[in-house]
Amino acid sequence: MGLSFEVDGARVEVGEELAATSLLRVLRDELGVTAPKNACEQGECGSCTVRLDGLVACACLVLAGQARDLRVETVASLAGPDGALDPLQEAFVRHGAVQCGFCTPGLLVAARDLLDRVPQPTADEVREGLCGNLCRCTGYHKIVAAVLDAAAGGTP
């Protein structure tokens, strides 16, 4: 019997022997899901942020066995079935909130979670909502602006 869960809408199964392996390692090494990035493996940077049944988590701190029968959402779940970008992703591009792009998947997952919970956040609420995600390139101003723009229904 294997370990089964859903990743971005697709049911996946891996060997039970991977239950004590981090979800991040299983996603990347076993399933080829590279959206969550491997940076610190200590839950400090947020580059591996995913949603587990709607709750934000660092995939490096979750054992694959803890994801059993759960829904795992990576940044890939934001795009539409036709590949169209989510308005939040469009806002990140529009505002230049991506530079090297390494932290971007985790930031987008955390930002989408924030907007799902608080549709019209203040700048302070955006900063607080993204406080678990580190970016070494942008200085956060463009990221906060992008999230606020997406919340306001900004258009390209």
Number of C-alpha atoms within 10 A of each C-alpha: 7 13 18 18 20 18 22 16 12 10 13 14 17 17 11 14 11 17 18 13 17 20 26 26 22 20 20 15 11 14 13 10 17 17 21 29 23 19 15 12 18 12 18 15 21 32 30 32 31 32 24 20 13 13 12 18 20 25 30 27 17 17 18 25 19 16 20 16 15 17 20 26 22 24 24 20 17 19 14 10 8 6 10 11 14 18 21 24 23 18 25 23 16 17 16 15 25 21 13 11 13 20 25 27 24 30 31 26 28 26 25 24 19 21 19 12 10 14 14 18 17 14 14 10 15 21 18 11 19 22 13 18 22 19 20 10 13 14 11 16 13 18 26 22 19 25 31 23 20 23 21 12 13 15 10 8
